[in-house]
Amino acid sequence: MQLFSRIDTNRVFLLDSEEARFRLAYEEATKEAKDSDGQVQIVAASSKDPETVGRILGLLESEVPFLLSSDEWSDATRNEVTRLRGVNPGKGTIIFKTGGSSGIPRFAVHDQRSLGAAAVSVWNYLENRPLCSRLDLPLYHVSGMMPVFRALVSDGVLISDGSQEASCEIPGLFLQSVVPTTLERTLRTAPSGSNPFPADIVFGGGASFDHQLLREAKRRGIPLRLVYGMTETGGMVGIQTKDAWESERFGELSMLPGNKVDVTAGKEITIQSPQLFRGYWGEEEHQGLFRTGDAGELIDGRSFTVHGRIGRFVSSGGETISLAKVEDAARKLQGVRDAVAIGMPDEEWGTRITLLVELEVLQNREIRNELRASLDSFELPQEVRAVKVIPRNAVGKVDLDQIFG
């Protein structure tokens, strides 16, 4: 199915006022595209409104290559964009920023083919019903744009982030997305025992979820389904079934239609899919099999589990250390709400571990000494920083721009 096959005949936004704003921006973008010189355009995508959606879709349909940018990007990221600006990724491409544990930004190149395949995969899984969503994640992330593409292929509609329209007036399935930080904060502030998500399905992704938090969501009747995917795959390639959710098999995911998830002998997850990106901007095009860098295992021919990043083991002082283990130990300390361990190059140690801890009450504490009860001496971080809030982006991942930028 072509991504734009019905955009001229079907509405995109539920509300008349938002549809009118979308159409005006969409038409202006298609006119602007006629004068394009083929250079990569930079589209500010921090706003989740009909005008931004209209501009994005107008340029994508017109096959003008463009990058979705954020107001919160660091100087390092902007400098990398400037360096790559003269590299043409090809007609009809849309570029999303991604990154690695080193903090060096990379940019994944998608097109109508890959994004359309990703949208159709979810649509087929949900029995070809209209898929409707509120724009609740940033549009400069793949996870923020996928509700738009799912609506296009399924005859669904969108609601802008600022709209107060009731979900009961929305046709088809109403979908929402949530990341761990948002789920935790929402449940903490909502009335006890209530379900603050008026949706048929709530996709949970972006980072790992604490199982205690998931059980609380289940107790409140939230129709949560954990998902697995990344920028390079155009969003989710795996999803938790209703039975797995109800049975609290939180780590079990099923492959979405059209996706083949496998695991190498070294336990690395690989993906073959029509959703795969073309490659990274300024680098060679990607071919076929994508190695994710995540560890996991197959349950059967259609189900799998994810154990975390393979690269989250570092060598420090000749010892191999799990960053996840350091984080887990810190999170178990009283008054620690969140923790992130980061490995940085160090001449003396090889890798120097810095631990950021988010405290309920910011105070001076000997966190490193407190960790001695659960970590070996070589696993202790060389530096601990107590912060009021660990910087995370809108999809729940640690904001490397703020840490490294």
PEQUI-V318279 format. One record per pair of residues at least 12 apart in sequence whose ideal C-beta (glycine too) atoms are under 8 Angstrom apart, sorted by the first residue. I is the first residue (numbers start at 1). J is the second residue. D is the distance in whole Angstrom. If there is no record, write none. Layout:
i->I j->J d->D
i->I j->J d->D
This chain:
i->1 j->116 d->7
i->1 j->120 d->6
i->1 j->153 d->6
i->2 j->112 d->7
i->2 j->116 d->7
i->3 j->60 d->8
i->3 j->61 d->8
i->3 j->112 d->5
i->3 j->115 d->7
i->3 j->116 d->4
i->3 j->119 d->7
i->3 j->149 d->6
i->3 j->152 d->6
i->3 j->153 d->7
i->4 j->57 d->8
i->4 j->61 d->5
i->4 j->112 d->7
i->4 j->152 d->7
i->6 j->152 d->7
i->6 j->155 d->7
i->7 j->57 d->7
i->7 j->61 d->7
i->7 j->152 d->6
i->10 j->155 d->6
i->11 j->157 d->6
i->12 j->53 d->7
i->12 j->57 d->8
i->12 j->148 d->8
i->12 j->151 d->7
i->12 j->152 d->7
i->12 j->157 d->7
i->12 j->158 d->6
i->13 j->50 d->6
i->13 j->157 d->6
i->13 j->158 d->5
i->13 j->159 d->7
i->13 j->160 d->7
i->14 j->132 d->7
i->14 j->157 d->4
i->14 j->158 d->7
i->14 j->159 d->5
i->14 j->165 d->6
i->14 j->169 d->7
i->14 j->170 d->6
i->15 j->159 d->7
i->15 j->160 d->8
i->15 j->163 d->6
i->15 j->165 d->6
i->18 j->50 d->5
i->18 j->158 d->8
i->18 j->159 d->8
i->18 j->160 d->5
i->18 j->163 d->7
i->19 j->50 d->7
i->21 j->49 d->7
i->21 j->50 d->4
i->21 j->51 d->6
i->21 j->54 d->7
i->22 j->50 d->4
i->22 j->51 d->7
i->22 j->53 d->6
i->22 j->54 d->4
i->23 j->54 d->7
i->24 j->51 d->8
i->24 j->54 d->7
i->25 j->50 d->7
i->25 j->51 d->4
i->25 j->52 d->8
i->25 j->53 d->8
i->25 j->54 d->3
i->25 j->55 d->5
i->25 j->58 d->7
i->26 j->54 d->4
i->26 j->55 d->7
i->26 j->57 d->6
i->26 j->58 d->5
i->27 j->54 d->8
i->27 j->58 d->7
i->28 j->54 d->8
i->28 j->55 d->7
i->28 j->58 d->7
i->29 j->54 d->6
i->29 j->55 d->5
i->29 j->56 d->8
i->29 j->57 d->7
i->29 j->58 d->3
i->29 j->59 d->5
i->29 j->62 d->7
i->30 j->58 d->4
i->30 j->61 d->7
i->30 j->62 d->5
i->32 j->58 d->8
i->32 j->59 d->8
i->33 j->58 d->7
i->33 j->59 d->6
i->33 j->62 d->3
i->33 j->63 d->8
i->33 j->64 d->5
i->34 j->62 d->8
i->36 j->62 d->8
i->36 j->64 d->5
i->38 j->64 d->8
i->38 j->65 d->7
i->38 j->88 d->6
i->38 j->91 d->8
i->39 j->65 d->8
i->39 j->85 d->7
i->39 j->86 d->8
i->39 j->88 d->7
i->40 j->65 d->5
i->40 j->66 d->6
i->40 j->67 d->6
i->40 j->84 d->8
i->40 j->85 d->6
i->40 j->87 d->8
i->40 j->88 d->7
i->40 j->89 d->7
i->40 j->95 d->7
i->41 j->59 d->6
i->41 j->64 d->6
i->41 j->65 d->7
i->41 j->66 d->4
i->41 j->67 d->7
i->42 j->66 d->7
i->42 j->67 d->5
i->42 j->69 d->5
i->42 j->81 d->7
i->43 j->55 d->6
i->43 j->56 d->6
i->43 j->59 d->7
i->43 j->66 d->5
i->43 j->67 d->7
i->43 j->68 d->6
i->43 j->69 d->7
i->44 j->69 d->6
i->44 j->71 d->7
i->45 j->68 d->4
i->45 j->69 d->6
i->45 j->70 d->7
i->45 j->138 d->7
i->45 j->139 d->4
i->45 j->140 d->4
i->45 j->144 d->8
i->46 j->69 d->8
i->46 j->70 d->5
i->46 j->71 d->4
i->46 j->72 d->7
i->46 j->138 d->7
i->46 j->139 d->8
i->46 j->140 d->7
i->47 j->139 d->8
i->48 j->135 d->4
i->48 j->136 d->7
i->48 j->137 d->8
i->48 j->138 d->7
i->48 j->139 d->6
i->48 j->144 d->7
i->48 j->160 d->6
i->48 j->161 d->4
i->48 j->162 d->8
i->49 j->135 d->8
i->49 j->160 d->5
i->49 j->161 d->7
i->49 j->162 d->7
i->50 j->160 d->6
i->52 j->139 d->6
i->53 j->135 d->7
i->53 j->139 d->7
i->53 j->148 d->6
i->53 j->158 d->7
i->56 j->68 d->7
i->56 j->94 d->8
i->56 j->139 d->7
i->56 j->145 d->7
i->56 j->148 d->8
i->57 j->148 d->7
i->57 j->152 d->8
i->60 j->92 d->7
i->60 j->94 d->6
i->60 j->112 d->7
i->61 j->112 d->8
i->63 j->91 d->4
i->63 j->92 d->4
i->64 j->91 d->8
i->65 j->88 d->6
i->65 j->89 d->5
i->65 j->90 d->7
i->65 j->91 d->7
i->65 j->92 d->7
i->65 j->93 d->5
i->65 j->94 d->8
i->65 j->95 d->7
i->66 j->93 d->8
i->66 j->94 d->6
i->66 j->95 d->7
i->67 j->81 d->7
i->67 j->94 d->8
i->67 j->95 d->4
i->67 j->97 d->8
i->67 j->107 d->7
i->67 j->281 d->8
i->68 j->94 d->7
i->68 j->95 d->7
i->68 j->96 d->6
i->68 j->97 d->8
i->68 j->139 d->6
i->68 j->140 d->4
i->68 j->145 d->8
i->69 j->81 d->7
i->69 j->97 d->8
i->69 j->140 d->6
i->70 j->97 d->7
i->70 j->138 d->7
i->70 j->140 d->5
i->72 j->393 d->8
i->72 j->399 d->8
i->72 j->401 d->7
i->72 j->402 d->8
i->73 j->97 d->7
i->73 j->401 d->6
i->73 j->405 d->8
i->74 j->401 d->4
i->74 j->402 d->7
i->74 j->404 d->7
i->74 j->405 d->2
i->75 j->405 d->6
i->76 j->103 d->8
i->76 j->105 d->7
i->76 j->401 d->7
i->76 j->404 d->7
i->76 j->405 d->5
i->77 j->97 d->7
i->77 j->105 d->5
i->77 j->401 d->6
i->77 j->405 d->7
i->80 j->104 d->8
i->80 j->105 d->5
i->80 j->107 d->8
i->81 j->107 d->8
i->83 j->282 d->8
i->84 j->107 d->7
i->84 j->281 d->5
i->84 j->282 d->5
i->87 j->281 d->6
i->87 j->282 d->5
i->89 j->109 d->5
i->89 j->278 d->7
i->89 j->281 d->5
i->90 j->109 d->8
i->90 j->111 d->8
i->90 j->278 d->7
i->92 j->111 d->5
i->92 j->112 d->6
i->93 j->109 d->5
i->93 j->110 d->7
i->93 j->111 d->5
i->93 j->278 d->7
i->94 j->109 d->8
i->94 j->110 d->5
i->94 j->111 d->7
i->94 j->115 d->7
i->95 j->107 d->5
i->95 j->108 d->7
i->95 j->109 d->5
i->95 j->110 d->8
i->95 j->281 d->5
i->96 j->108 d->5
i->96 j->110 d->7
i->96 j->140 d->7
i->96 j->141 d->7
i->96 j->142 d->5
i->96 j->145 d->8
i->96 j->231 d->5
i->97 j->140 d->7
i->97 j->231 d->8
i->98 j->230 d->7
i->98 j->231 d->4
i->98 j->232 d->7
i->99 j->400 d->5
i->101 j->309 d->7
i->101 j->311 d->6
i->101 j->312 d->7
i->101 j->342 d->8
i->101 j->343 d->7
i->103 j->400 d->4
i->103 j->401 d->8
i->103 j->403 d->7
i->103 j->404 d->3
i->103 j->405 d->8
i->105 j->400 d->8
i->105 j->401 d->8
i->106 j->280 d->5
i->106 j->281 d->8
i->106 j->283 d->8
i->107 j->280 d->6
i->107 j->281 d->4
i->107 j->282 d->8
i->108 j->142 d->8
i->108 j->231 d->5
i->108 j->232 d->5
i->108 j->277 d->5
i->108 j->279 d->8
i->108 j->280 d->6
i->108 j->281 d->8
i->109 j->277 d->6
i->109 j->278 d->4
i->109 j->279 d->6
i->109 j->280 d->7
i->109 j->281 d->6
i->110 j->142 d->8
i->110 j->234 d->6
i->110 j->277 d->5
i->110 j->278 d->7
i->111 j->278 d->6
i->113 j->274 d->7
i->114 j->234 d->5
i->114 j->274 d->7
i->114 j->275 d->5
i->114 j->276 d->6
i->114 j->277 d->6
i->114 j->278 d->7
i->115 j->145 d->7
i->115 j->146 d->8
i->115 j->149 d->5
i->115 j->234 d->5
i->115 j->275 d->8
i->116 j->149 d->7
i->116 j->153 d->7
i->117 j->234 d->7
i->117 j->258 d->6
i->117 j->273 d->7
i->117 j->274 d->4
i->117 j->275 d->5
i->118 j->146 d->6
i->118 j->149 d->7
i->118 j->233 d->7
i->118 j->234 d->3
i->118 j->235 d->5
i->118 j->236 d->8
i->118 j->275 d->4
i->119 j->146 d->7
i->119 j->149 d->4
i->119 j->150 d->5
i->119 j->152 d->7
i->119 j->153 d->5
i->119 j->154 d->8
i->120 j->153 d->5
i->120 j->258 d->8
i->121 j->237 d->8
i->121 j->256 d->5
i->121 j->257 d->5
i->121 j->258 d->5
i->121 j->259 d->7
i->121 j->275 d->7
i->122 j->146 d->8
i->122 j->150 d->6
i->122 j->235 d->8
i->122 j->236 d->7
i->122 j->256 d->6
i->123 j->150 d->6
i->123 j->153 d->6
i->123 j->154 d->5
i->124 j->257 d->5
i->124 j->258 d->8
i->125 j->239 d->7
i->125 j->256 d->5
i->125 j->257 d->6
i->126 j->173 d->6
i->126 j->201 d->8
i->128 j->154 d->7
i->129 j->154 d->7
i->129 j->172 d->5
i->129 j->173 d->5
i->130 j->151 d->8
i->130 j->154 d->5
i->130 j->155 d->5
i->130 j->156 d->4
i->130 j->157 d->7
i->130 j->171 d->5
i->130 j->172 d->3
i->130 j->173 d->7
i->131 j->147 d->8
i->131 j->150 d->4
i->131 j->151 d->6
i->131 j->154 d->4
i->131 j->156 d->4
i->131 j->172 d->6
i->131 j->173 d->6
i->131 j->175 d->6
i->132 j->151 d->6
i->132 j->156 d->4
i->132 j->157 d->5
i->132 j->158 d->7
i->132 j->159 d->8
i->132 j->170 d->5
i->132 j->171 d->7
i->132 j->172 d->5
i->132 j->173 d->7
i->132 j->174 d->5
i->132 j->175 d->7
i->133 j->147 d->4
i->133 j->150 d->7
i->133 j->151 d->7
i->133 j->156 d->7
i->133 j->158 d->6
i->133 j->159 d->7
i->133 j->174 d->7
i->133 j->175 d->5
i->133 j->176 d->7
i->133 j->177 d->8
i->134 j->147 d->8
i->134 j->158 d->8
i->134 j->159 d->5
i->134 j->160 d->8
i->134 j->161 d->7
i->134 j->163 d->7
i->134 j->176 d->6
i->135 j->147 d->7
i->135 j->148 d->8
i->135 j->158 d->6
i->135 j->159 d->7
i->135 j->160 d->6
i->135 j->161 d->5
i->136 j->161 d->6
i->136 j->176 d->6
i->136 j->177 d->6
i->137 j->177 d->5
i->137 j->394 d->6
i->137 j->395 d->6
i->138 j->393 d->8
i->138 j->394 d->5
i->138 j->395 d->7
i->141 j->231 d->7
i->141 j->393 d->8
i->141 j->394 d->7
i->141 j->395 d->5
i->142 j->229 d->8
i->142 j->230 d->8
i->142 j->231 d->5
i->142 j->234 d->6
i->142 j->235 d->5
i->143 j->177 d->6
i->143 j->205 d->7
i->143 j->206 d->7
i->143 j->229 d->8
i->143 j->235 d->6
i->143 j->395 d->5
i->144 j->394 d->8
i->144 j->395 d->7
i->146 j->234 d->7
i->146 j->235 d->4
i->146 j->236 d->8
i->147 j->175 d->7
i->147 j->177 d->7
i->150 j->175 d->8
i->154 j->172 d->7
i->155 j->172 d->8
i->156 j->171 d->8
i->156 j->172 d->5
i->156 j->173 d->8
i->157 j->170 d->7
i->157 j->171 d->7
i->166 j->198 d->8
i->167 j->198 d->4
i->167 j->199 d->7
i->168 j->198 d->8
i->173 j->200 d->5
i->173 j->201 d->7
i->174 j->198 d->7
i->174 j->199 d->5
i->174 j->200 d->5
i->175 j->199 d->6
i->175 j->200 d->7
i->175 j->201 d->5
i->175 j->202 d->8
i->175 j->203 d->7
i->176 j->197 d->6
i->176 j->199 d->4
i->176 j->201 d->8
i->176 j->202 d->5
i->176 j->203 d->7
i->177 j->202 d->7
i->177 j->203 d->5
i->177 j->204 d->8
i->177 j->205 d->7
i->178 j->197 d->7
i->178 j->202 d->6
i->178 j->203 d->7
i->178 j->204 d->5
i->178 j->224 d->7
i->179 j->204 d->7
i->179 j->205 d->7
i->179 j->206 d->4
i->179 j->207 d->6
i->179 j->392 d->8
i->179 j->394 d->8
i->179 j->395 d->5
i->179 j->396 d->3
i->180 j->204 d->8
i->180 j->206 d->7
i->180 j->207 d->5
i->180 j->208 d->7
i->180 j->209 d->5
i->180 j->210 d->7
i->180 j->213 d->7
i->180 j->396 d->5
i->181 j->207 d->8
i->181 j->338 d->8
i->181 j->392 d->6
i->181 j->396 d->5
i->182 j->396 d->7
i->183 j->204 d->7
i->183 j->209 d->7
i->183 j->213 d->6
i->183 j->217 d->6
i->183 j->224 d->8
i->184 j->210 d->8
i->184 j->213 d->6
i->187 j->213 d->7
i->187 j->216 d->6
i->187 j->217 d->7
i->187 j->220 d->7
i->193 j->219 d->8
i->193 j->220 d->6
i->194 j->220 d->7
i->195 j->220 d->5
i->195 j->221 d->5
i->195 j->222 d->5
i->197 j->222 d->5
i->197 j->223 d->8
i->199 j->223 d->7
i->200 j->223 d->6
i->201 j->223 d->5
i->201 j->225 d->6
i->202 j->222 d->6
i->202 j->223 d->6
i->202 j->224 d->5
i->202 j->225 d->7
i->203 j->225 d->6
i->203 j->227 d->5
i->203 j->236 d->7
i->203 j->239 d->8
i->204 j->224 d->5
i->204 j->225 d->7
i->204 j->226 d->5
i->204 j->227 d->7
i->205 j->226 d->7
i->205 j->227 d->4
i->205 j->228 d->7
i->205 j->229 d->7
i->205 j->236 d->7
i->205 j->395 d->8
i->205 j->396 d->8
i->206 j->395 d->4
i->206 j->396 d->3
i->206 j->397 d->6
i->207 j->392 d->8
i->207 j->396 d->4
i->207 j->397 d->6
i->207 j->398 d->8
i->208 j->308 d->7
i->209 j->226 d->7
i->209 j->250 d->7
i->211 j->248 d->8
i->211 j->250 d->6
i->214 j->226 d->8
i->214 j->248 d->8
i->214 j->250 d->6
i->215 j->248 d->7
i->218 j->245 d->7
i->218 j->246 d->8
i->218 j->248 d->7
i->224 j->245 d->6
i->225 j->239 d->6
i->225 j->240 d->5
i->225 j->241 d->8
i->225 j->242 d->7
i->225 j->245 d->6
i->226 j->239 d->7
i->226 j->240 d->4
i->226 j->245 d->8
i->226 j->250 d->6
i->226 j->253 d->7
i->227 j->239 d->5
i->227 j->240 d->7
i->227 j->253 d->8
i->228 j->253 d->5
i->228 j->306 d->6
i->230 j->292 d->7
i->231 j->277 d->7
i->232 j->276 d->7
i->232 j->277 d->5
i->232 j->286 d->8
i->232 j->290 d->6
i->232 j->292 d->8
i->233 j->259 d->8
i->233 j->271 d->6
i->233 j->273 d->6
i->233 j->275 d->5
i->233 j->276 d->6
i->233 j->277 d->8
i->233 j->290 d->7
i->234 j->275 d->4
i->234 j->276 d->8
i->234 j->277 d->7
i->235 j->275 d->8
i->236 j->256 d->6
i->237 j->255 d->7
i->237 j->256 d->6
i->237 j->259 d->4
i->237 j->261 d->6
i->237 j->271 d->6
i->237 j->273 d->6
i->237 j->275 d->7
i->238 j->253 d->4
i->238 j->254 d->6
i->238 j->255 d->6
i->238 j->256 d->6
i->238 j->259 d->7
i->238 j->261 d->6
i->238 j->304 d->7
i->238 j->306 d->8
i->239 j->253 d->6
i->239 j->254 d->6
i->239 j->256 d->6
i->240 j->252 d->7
i->240 j->253 d->6
i->240 j->254 d->7
i->241 j->254 d->5
i->251 j->305 d->4
i->251 j->306 d->7
i->252 j->299 d->6
i->252 j->303 d->6
i->252 j->304 d->8
i->252 j->305 d->6
i->253 j->303 d->7
i->253 j->304 d->6
i->253 j->305 d->7
i->253 j->306 d->7
i->254 j->302 d->6
i->254 j->303 d->5
i->255 j->302 d->5
i->255 j->303 d->7
i->255 j->304 d->7
i->258 j->273 d->6
i->258 j->274 d->6
i->258 j->275 d->7
i->259 j->271 d->7
i->259 j->272 d->8
i->259 j->273 d->4
i->259 j->275 d->7
i->260 j->272 d->4
i->260 j->273 d->7
i->261 j->298 d->8
i->261 j->304 d->5
i->262 j->298 d->7
i->263 j->296 d->6
i->263 j->297 d->6
i->263 j->298 d->5
i->263 j->304 d->7
i->264 j->291 d->8
i->266 j->310 d->8
i->267 j->295 d->5
i->267 j->296 d->7
i->267 j->297 d->7
i->267 j->307 d->8
i->267 j->310 d->7
i->268 j->291 d->6
i->268 j->292 d->7
i->268 j->293 d->7
i->268 j->294 d->7
i->268 j->295 d->6
i->268 j->296 d->8
i->268 j->310 d->6
i->269 j->292 d->5
i->269 j->294 d->5
i->269 j->295 d->7
i->269 j->296 d->4
i->269 j->304 d->7
i->269 j->306 d->7
i->270 j->289 d->5
i->270 j->290 d->7
i->270 j->291 d->5
i->270 j->292 d->7
i->271 j->289 d->7
i->271 j->290 d->5
i->271 j->292 d->6
i->272 j->288 d->7
i->272 j->289 d->6
i->272 j->290 d->8
i->273 j->290 d->8
i->276 j->290 d->5
i->293 j->309 d->6
i->293 j->310 d->6
i->293 j->311 d->6
i->294 j->306 d->6
i->294 j->307 d->8
i->294 j->308 d->7
i->294 j->309 d->6
i->294 j->310 d->7
i->295 j->307 d->4
i->295 j->308 d->6
i->295 j->309 d->7
i->295 j->310 d->5
i->308 j->324 d->6
i->309 j->324 d->8
i->312 j->324 d->5
i->314 j->343 d->4
i->314 j->351 d->4
i->314 j->353 d->7
i->315 j->350 d->5
i->315 j->351 d->6
i->316 j->343 d->7
i->316 j->346 d->8
i->316 j->349 d->5
i->316 j->350 d->6
i->316 j->351 d->5
i->316 j->352 d->7
i->316 j->353 d->6
i->316 j->378 d->7
i->316 j->382 d->8
i->317 j->349 d->5
i->317 j->350 d->7
i->317 j->378 d->6
i->318 j->350 d->8
i->319 j->378 d->4
i->319 j->379 d->8
i->321 j->353 d->7
i->321 j->378 d->7
i->321 j->379 d->5
i->322 j->379 d->8
i->323 j->341 d->4
i->323 j->342 d->8
i->323 j->343 d->6
i->323 j->353 d->7
i->324 j->341 d->8
i->325 j->375 d->7
i->325 j->379 d->7
i->326 j->339 d->8
i->326 j->341 d->4
i->326 j->353 d->7
i->326 j->355 d->6
i->326 j->371 d->8
i->326 j->375 d->7
i->326 j->379 d->6
i->326 j->381 d->6
i->327 j->339 d->5
i->327 j->340 d->6
i->327 j->341 d->5
i->327 j->355 d->8
i->329 j->371 d->6
i->329 j->374 d->4
i->329 j->375 d->5
i->330 j->355 d->6
i->330 j->357 d->5
i->330 j->367 d->7
i->330 j->371 d->7
i->332 j->374 d->7
i->333 j->357 d->8
i->333 j->367 d->7
i->333 j->370 d->5
i->333 j->371 d->7
i->335 j->359 d->6
i->335 j->360 d->5
i->335 j->361 d->6
i->335 j->365 d->8
i->336 j->357 d->5
i->336 j->358 d->7
i->336 j->359 d->6
i->336 j->360 d->8
i->336 j->367 d->8
i->337 j->358 d->5
i->337 j->359 d->7
i->337 j->360 d->6
i->338 j->357 d->8
i->338 j->358 d->4
i->338 j->390 d->5
i->339 j->355 d->6
i->339 j->356 d->7
i->339 j->357 d->5
i->339 j->358 d->7
i->339 j->390 d->8
i->340 j->355 d->7
i->340 j->356 d->5
i->340 j->390 d->6
i->340 j->398 d->5
i->341 j->353 d->6
i->341 j->354 d->7
i->341 j->355 d->5
i->341 j->356 d->8
i->341 j->381 d->6
i->342 j->354 d->5
i->342 j->355 d->8
i->342 j->356 d->7
i->342 j->403 d->7
i->346 j->382 d->8
i->349 j->382 d->7
i->352 j->382 d->5
i->352 j->383 d->7
i->353 j->381 d->4
i->353 j->382 d->6
i->353 j->383 d->8
i->354 j->381 d->6
i->354 j->382 d->7
i->354 j->383 d->5
i->354 j->384 d->8
i->354 j->385 d->7
i->355 j->367 d->7
i->355 j->381 d->4
i->355 j->383 d->7
i->355 j->384 d->5
i->355 j->385 d->7
i->356 j->385 d->5
i->356 j->387 d->6
i->356 j->390 d->5
i->356 j->403 d->8
i->357 j->384 d->6
i->357 j->385 d->7
i->357 j->386 d->5
i->357 j->387 d->7
i->358 j->387 d->6
i->358 j->388 d->7
i->358 j->389 d->6
i->358 j->390 d->5
i->359 j->386 d->5
i->359 j->387 d->8
i->359 j->388 d->7
i->362 j->386 d->6
i->362 j->387 d->8
i->362 j->388 d->5
i->363 j->386 d->7
i->364 j->386 d->8
i->365 j->386 d->7
i->367 j->384 d->5
i->367 j->386 d->7
i->368 j->380 d->6
i->368 j->381 d->7
i->368 j->384 d->5
i->391 j->403 d->6
